[in-house]
Amino acid sequence: MTTRGRGARIKGAAFERFLAKYITENTDIAAKRGIGQTRCGGSEVSDVDMPILHIEAKRHARCNIKRALKQAITDANVNGKIPVAITKDDREEVLCTMLLDDWVKLFNAYVLFLNDQENND
């Protein structure tokens, strides 16, 4: 069980790389691990770097989702992105958590996109 130190950092970094690869392969957005966090203290650098979203990634035996989202909110206030917490407990599915108002903004943008697609067909 890696709860502290080097093992926990390796586990977290592997999860961040997994997320960046997953997002890149399943969307039209190129995502990469926000490695600036290790060089600059990490407060305003996303764990996974992509436009619009500030992603806080947590991989633990049992993640504290609310604490992860609070950290994302605090950091996103600095960089102006939408805060998202992506967490994974051991032997469980990956969860994506965000504020309802932010989800509504993204969903409305998706609906506009669909309407534009229909009008262009």
Rosetta blueprint (number, residue, H / E / L):
1 M L
2 T L
3 T L
4 R L
5 G H
6 R H
7 G H
8 A H
9 R H
10 I H
11 K H
12 G H
13 A H
14 A H
15 F H
16 E H
17 R H
18 F H
19 L H
20 A H
21 K H
22 Y H
23 I H
24 T H
25 E H
26 N H
27 T L
28 D L
29 I L
30 A L
31 A L
32 K E
33 R E
34 G L
35 I L
36 G H
37 Q H
38 T H
39 R H
40 C H
41 G L
42 G L
43 S L
44 E L
45 V L
46 S L
47 D L
48 V E
49 D E
50 M L
51 P L
52 I L
53 L E
54 H E
55 I E
56 E E
57 A E
58 K E
59 R E
60 H E
61 A L
62 R L
63 C L
64 N L
65 I H
66 K H
67 R H
68 A H
69 L H
70 K H
71 Q H
72 A H
73 I H
74 T H
75 D H
76 A H
77 N H
78 V H
79 N H
80 G L
81 K L
82 I E
83 P E
84 V E
85 A E
86 I E
87 T E
88 K E
89 D E
90 D L
91 R L
92 E L
93 E L
94 V E
95 L E
96 C E
97 T E
98 M L
99 L L
100 L H
101 D H
102 D H
103 W H
104 V H
105 K H
106 L H
107 F H
108 N H
109 A H
110 Y H
111 V H
112 L H
113 F H
114 L H
115 N H
116 D H
117 Q H
118 E H
119 N H
120 N H
121 D L
